[in-house]
């Protein structure tokens, strides 16, 4: 089960806008993230914080040609937060 679900919006390498979830789980080794878009997937190693997970995923996406990335938290455990949370932008 996800600890948090973050919404990620961006333009893919072909210029299409999309949004997908970044599922973040937590266990005794730390926080890990999983992102999938079409045939492309990313799974992070364990990090000490959720911010570090997002900070690991975003540059990898940018390196693959994704641009104008922004994220915000949608869920923490089962609590819906999206409408109250601000977007964080990662411009290339």
Secondary structure, DSSP 8 states (H G I E B T S, - for coil): --SEEEEEEEE-TTS-EEEEEEEEEEETTEEEEEEEETTEEEE---BSSHHHHHHHHHHHHHHTT-EEEEEEEEEETTEE-GGGS--EEE--
